[in-house]
Amino acid sequence: MPITSTPYTAVYFNPQSVSGCCVWLDAADPVSFNSGGITNGTTITTWNDKSGVGQSITVAGSPVWNSTTLNSSPSVNLTNGRFSGVFTNTLSNFTFTAFIITSLNSYPSGGYPCLAFQNTPSGTFLRVLDYAGGFRYYSFLTGGIGLSTTASLSTPFLWSTTYNGSTSAYLYYNGSNTANSTAASSPGCNAAYFYLGTEPGDIPGVNSWPGYVSEVVVYNSVLTQTQRQQVEGYLAQKWGLTSQLAAGHPGLTQTIYTSNYNYKFYNSRIPLTPLPIYRNFNPTLIAGCQLWLDGADPLGNGSVPANGTIISSWKDKSSNNVTTTGVNNPTYSSSAQGISFTNSSAQYYSLPNGTFPYGDSSYSYFIICNWNGNSGSYGLVGAGVLASDQLWVIRNTTGQNTVANYWYSDDITTTTTMTPGQRTYISAFYSTGKGLRSVWINFFSGVSGYPANNRNQPNTNCTVGAAAVSQSEYMNGTISEVIVFNTNLIGTQQYLIEGYLAWKWGLQSSLPSNHPYLNVPPGVPWESSLTRGLTAITATG
């Protein structure tokens, strides 16, 4: 099969690539400091803004540049210093999107800000990031909005916040939405001043942010999700925080940053929709998809719920459009990007009869989950009744880290184990007529064999987040994705789904060394003529 090349045009990404950048302070660029150069341990007298709008920065106190203090990379020690400036163009009603790479060395005794905006020199503040018992976004405007999250001391993190100048503020910790507020109103004034390290009434070295900062980027508008995640991916890759990004974040799969930010990436001249690379493939491209529950898009409309939101129905993204009904209020987990189930609360989803393959039909199940412990029988999915070869469930073995597939006869249990508290891949396969049956953990077969009898599973009692409801086998943990097929996909099609899930959920390093998608996810542009755009993929041979 001949392969031909296509001419490419050169583009690159840095924070200026997104319109509206009004502050960009970069500790990784020594030329930005002290008239063109700086060495480790030097006190900073000048820090030049790189946003391109000519922002003037004033230095107070004695901030110090260090070459290896944040993830072995450069940073500015704010313990004894402050940087301030006047926005070249004010932020209308304090509308902004801001990103900070920072770490806190000790907990301050008061709510001292890392970054703050102000309308006049003696006016009211909006703190993009401060600490007061937790890391916070806090606005003193219009009665105040307070959003907070927790983080570990001395651990570098990526802080992103947006405010639309009216009623909506959003906080993102390492790219994961951890808090929202819609309680405020328009402040009726503009942000004209910004402060990094302390507010103007505080004394550098006394009331300073006691930590390091490596990069600050501010925009004069609320960025779209695509734009925000692009900047987050750039910063996470630049500062070694990629592993902390939420599963499914495009920063896990797209190369956005290189050590030379003027490096030219090469993109096709053919217009392409910019999507996270794992999205170039989806499970419905393979025939027989009966159910697809996606924790990265639980409502099926691209909207991500706030952490703790009750998800009364988890949207099925297969063509069957199955209606799932939440029992006892399962909730959304932002950190897991999935649904959180509490065993003691008997939370699960009830699905219509016939949702799962039944009788003795073939099947393939793929699940991304995270068990909170193993003390109980914590079920992932289930169907059928308690009678010989009429039950079908997947759960952990009670009190153990092994995983079992029960038919109420012909039961099998893995010899390999999952690790509670860690994101885990589980799959199960069967071929009709007492064919080969297997359960896989983290992309390796945990158990396989041939059942003694045909399966005779009824089409009833289909559940997600529970195994056998009558036995109180409810999940205790999170489920981030469930994909079910009415065929046995062992082989080529199995690898496609595994590659998709591994790259989407940050598990690609767990793939076997000979896996076809170890180094590239399915559906990449050079593979698109083979897989992308097909309504079904069929393995032959």
N, C-alpha and C positions, 0 to 999 in steps of 0.2 A: 504494500500500500504506500504510494508516494506521499511524502510530507513536504509541504511548501511553507516558506516563511512569509510573514506579513510585515511590512514596514511599520516601525514604531516611532512615536514622538516622545520626547523626553519631558517629564514633569518631576517635581519633587514636593515634599511636604515639610513644612515647619509651621509654627503657630500663625505666621502671617498668611498662610494659605487659606485660612478661614477669615472671611471679611469681618471687620469690626474689632480687630485686635487693637487695644489701646494701652496695654502695659505688658511687657515681656522682659522679665529679669531672669537671667540664665547664669547660674554659678559655674556651669561647665565650660564657659567661654572666657578664658583669662583675659582676653583682649577687652572685655567689657569693663574691666576694673582699672582704676588708678592710671588713667592716661595711657592705656594700651598694654598692660602686663601686670602680673602679680605672682608672688611665690607663697608657699605654704606658711601659715602663721602670720601673714602680713595684715596690718590694720587697713581697713578699706576707707578710702577717702572719696572715691567716685565709683558708682555702679551705673553704667549706661543702659538705658532702656533700648530694647531691640525691636519694639513694635512697629517702628517706622513712622510714628506720628510725632516724633521729636519731644517725647516726655522728659521733663527735667526732674532729676532725682536729688534730693537733699539728704546728706548723711549727718546723723547726730550720734554722740557717744563713740564707742570704739568697737564696731563690729569687725570680726576677723574672718578672713578667707582660709579655709582648710582644704587640702587637696584630696583627702581620702576618708572623710568622716561620715559620709552617708552612703551605705552600701559600697564602701571603698571608692567612692566617687566624690567630687568636689561639693562643698556646701559653704554657706555663710553662717557663722555662729552669731545668733541674734541676742545672746545673753546680755551683752553690754552695748547694744546698738539699736538704732532705728533708721529706717529709710522712709522718706515721705515725698509727695509730689502733688502737683495740681493737674487734674485731668485736662488735657488739651481741649477736649470737648466733654462737657459734663455728661454724666449718666442720667438720662431722663427718668425721673421718679425712681432713681436708684436701680434701674433695670440693668442686669448684668448676668454674665456667666464667668465664673472664676475657677482656676485650677491652682493647687499648691502642692508641691512635693516638700514634705517636712518630717521632722521627728521631734519628740519632746524628751528632754533629758531628765527633767524632774517636774513634779506637779506644782504649779504656781499656787500661791495662797489666795489669790484673787482671780477674777475673770480677765486676765490680761490677754489681749488679742494678738494673734499672729498677723492677721490682715484685717483692716477696718477701713470703711468709707465714711465721709462726713460731708454735710451740705455747706456749712460755714465753719470758720476756725473755732467758733464757740458753740456750734450747733450739735445736732443729734447724730449718733453713730449707728451704723449698721456693721456688725462684726461678721465678716465672712468666715472666720475661724477664731475661736477662743477656747479656753478650758475653764470649766467650773463644775467639777465633779464628773465631767464627761466632755468629750470634744463636741463643740457646739457651733452652729450658725445661730446668731442672735441679733435681732433687729430691735432697736429702741424706738423706731418709728411707729406711729399710729398704735401705741399701746404695746408693741412688741410681738415678735414671733420667735419662739425658741425651738430649735430642732437639735437633737443631740444623738451621739452614738458613742460606743466605747472602743478603745484601742489600747494596745500594749505600750508601756513606757519604753522609749529608746528604739521602737520599731518604726522604720520609715513607712509612710503611707501617702496615698494620693487622695487629696480632698477636692471634690468638685461641688459647686453650689450654683444654683440659678435662682433669680427672682425676676418676675415679670413686671415689676413696678406697680402691681395692684394686689391681687389676692393669692398668688401662688408662689411658694418657695419650695425648692427641692434640694435635698442633700444626698450626695453620692460618696460612699467610702470605698476606695479601690474599685470604682466603677459600678458598685452595687447600690441601688437606691435604698437607703436606710430610713429616711424620714421625709415627710411632706407636710405642708401646712397650707390651708386655704382660708385662714381666719383673719387675715389682715385686709386693709384697704390701701388705696393709693396714698403715699406719703405727702404728695402735693409739693415736693421740692426735689431738687436734683443733687446728685453726688458730685462734688467739685474737688474733694481732697481724698487722698488715700495714704495709709500709714502701714508700714510693715515692721513689726517688732514691738511697738508700743503705740498708744494714742498720744496726742500732743501734750495732754496734761500729766502724763506719766514720765518718770525719769528713767532713761536708758541705764540698765544695770541694776535698777531697783525694782521696777515694775515691768521688766521686759519679758517677752516670750522666751522661756528658758530651753531653747533647742536650736536645731539647725533648719535651714531652708535652702533648697537647691534650685527651685524654679517656681516662678509665679507668672501666670498668664491670665489676663483679664480681657473680656470682650464687652462691648456696649449693647449687647442684645442677648436674648435667650437663644442659645444654639439649638438646632434640631438634634434629635437623638443621634443621627448619623454623624453630624459634626462633633458633638460632644464626645462620642466614643472614639472618633478619629484622634482628637487631641489627647484623650485618656490613653489610648493605645500608644501614641507617640511618647508620652511621658513615662508610661509604665515600662516600655521597652528601653527607653533611654536610661532610666534610673534603676533597672534591675528589679522591677516590681511586677513583672508579667505574671508570675505564679500567684499573685494575690488578686488578679482580676477575676471577676465573676465568670462562671462557666457560660460559654456562648458569646462572650465578649469578642468582637472582631480583633481586638488587640492580641488575642491568643493565636490567631491564624493568619493575619495579614502583616507583612513587613511594612511598617510605617516610619520607623526611625532607623537611621544609620549614624555612625560616629561623626560623619561630616554632614551636617544638616542641609548643605547645598548639593549633596549627592543627587544625581538624577535617576529616578526610577523610570522604567520604560513601560509605557502603557500603549495598548493598541490604538490606532487611529480610528478604529471602528467604535462608535459610542457604545459603552456597556454600562448597565446599571450597577453602581457600586454597592455590593452586598458582601457581608462576611462570607469567606470562601466556602464554608461548609454549606451555605445556603444554595450553592450551585447544584446541589443534589438534595432530594428529599424522599422520604419513604414511599410516597404515592407513585413514584416513577417505576416501582416494582409492582407487578400485578398481584392481586390478592390481599391488599392491605385492608384489614377489617376494622382496625382501630388505631388512631394515632393521637395520643395525649402528650402535649408539648409544654413542659413547665416554663420554658422561655417565652411562651405565648399562650397562657392558660385560658384567655378569653377569646383567642382566635382572631383578634383585631389589631394586633401589634402593640396594644396598650399593656404596660406592665403594672400590675396592682401594687399598692403600697404594702410593705411588710405587715403581716398580721391580718390582712383583709380576708374575710370569709369568702371562699370560692364555692358558691352554691351549686355551680355546674361547671365542670372542666370540659372545655370545648374539644370535641372530636374533630380533627383536621383531615380525616380520611373522607373519601367520597360518600361514605355511609351516613355521615352527620349524626352519629349516635348521641342521644341525650343522656348525659350522666347526671345523677342526682346525689348531691352531698347529704350525708347523714351525720348529724351531730356537729355540723359546722367545721369541716376541715378548712385550714387557712393557708395563705400564701407565705412562703419563706423567701425573702429577698436574697439571703446569703446562699441558699441552695438553688435558687431559681426553680422552685418546684413547690409541691403541696406538702404541708406539714401535717402529720397524723399523730395523735396521742392515743396510745393503747388504752389508757384508763378512761378516756372519754369516748371510746368506741366509735372513732371517726373513720369513715370510708365513703366510697361512692358506689351506689347501686346502678347497674346497667341493665338495659332491656334484655329479655330472653333472646338467646341466639346471637348475642354480641360476639361471644368467643366461639371458636370452632368446637363442635360437639359431635356426639356419636363416636365413631372411630376415625374421624377425618384427620388428615395431617395438620400440623400447626408449626408456627415459629413465633416465639415471644421474645421481645427485647426490652429490657428494663434498665434504667439508670436510677439508683436509689442510695440511701444512706441510713443504715440501722443505728438507732440510739441504744446500744447494748444488745444483749442476747438472752436476758433472763427469762423472757417469755417466748411464746410461739407467735412471732411477729410476721403476719402474712402480707404478701405483695399483691397477689391476684388469686382469684378463686372462682369456681363454678361447680355445678352438679350437686349431688346429695351424698350422704354418708352411707354408701353401699358399695359392695365389691365392684371395682373398676368403673364406678359411676361418679367418682369425685375427681376434681382436678384442681390442685392448688400448688402455689410456690410460696415457701416461707423458710425462715431459718429453722434448724433443728432445735427444739426447746433446750435452752441453756447452753447452746453451742454456736460456733461461728460457721458451721457447715450449712449448706442449703439443700433443701429437700423438695422433690416433686412427688406429691402423694396422689395416688389413684384410689386410695383406700384398699388397695391390693396392688401388687407389682410396684411398690414404692421404691424410689431410688434416692440416695443421699450422696452428695459430693464428698470426695476425700480432700479436696482443696477447700480453703476457707476464705471468707470475707473478713474485713476488719471493721468493727463497729466504729462509727465516727468518721469514716472515709467514704467518699463517693465510690460507688461500686457498679460495675456492669454485670448484669445477669441475663442469660438467654436460655431458652429451652426449645428443643426440636423433637419432632416425631413424624414418622411416615406410616400411613394407614396400613392395616393388615399385619400388626405385630412387627412393624419395621423398627429400624434403629431409633433409639430414644436417648437423649442426652441433655445434660444441664451444664452450662459453662459459667465460670466466674472470671471476671477480668480478662476475657478474651482467650482463656485456656479451658479445655474440656475438664470438668470436675468429675464427671461420671457418665458412662454410657453403657448401653446393653439392650437386649431385646426382651420385651414383656412376655409373660407366659400366656396372656389372654388379650383379645381385642378390647379396646376401650369402649365403654358403653355409657358415655357421659350424657346426661340430659342437658337441655339447652337453658336451664334455669339457674338462678342464684349467681349471676355474674357480678363480680365485685372487683374494685381496685382499691387498695389500701386495707384489704382484709383477705384472709384465706377462707376458712370455714366460719361464717358468722355465727352459726349455731354453737360453735366451740369457743367463741370469743377470741378468735385468732386475728386480732386487729394489728395493723402496722404501728410501730413505734419509731418514728423517724421521718424521713422525707422521700418522696418519689418525684423525680425530675422529668422522666419521659417513659412512656409505655407505647410500644408498637407491636401490633399483632397481625399475623398473616395466616391465611387458611391453607398454606402450602408449607412444605419443608424446604427452607432456603439454604440448607447446609451447602457450603462451597462458595461459588462466585458471588451469589447474591447476599449470602451471609456476610462476606467480606465488605461489600458495599455498605451495608447497614452498620457494621462495626466501625468502618472508617468514618462514616458520617457522625456516629455518636462519639467516637473517641476524640475527634477534632473539635466537635461542638462543646464537649464537656471537659476538655483539658486532660484527656486520658491517653493521648496518643503515645506517650512514652511507655505505657503499659502493653502496647501491642507487641505480639511476637516479632522477633528479629526478621522473620521472612514474610511478614504480613505485607500484602501489596499496597496498603495505605499507611505504612509506617512513616514515610517521609512526605507524603502529599495526600490531601483529602480527596475523596471522590468528587468528580464534577469540576476539577480545575480546568481553566480555559483550554489547555492543549488536549484535554480528554473530552471536551464538550461535544465534538462531532460524533462521539461514540455513545455518550450517556445523556447529555443534557438535552432536554426538549423531547425525549421519548416518553410516550405515555406508559410504556411497560418495558421492562428488561427481562428477557428470558434466557436462562442458562441452558446450554445444550451440551451433549457429550456425556 
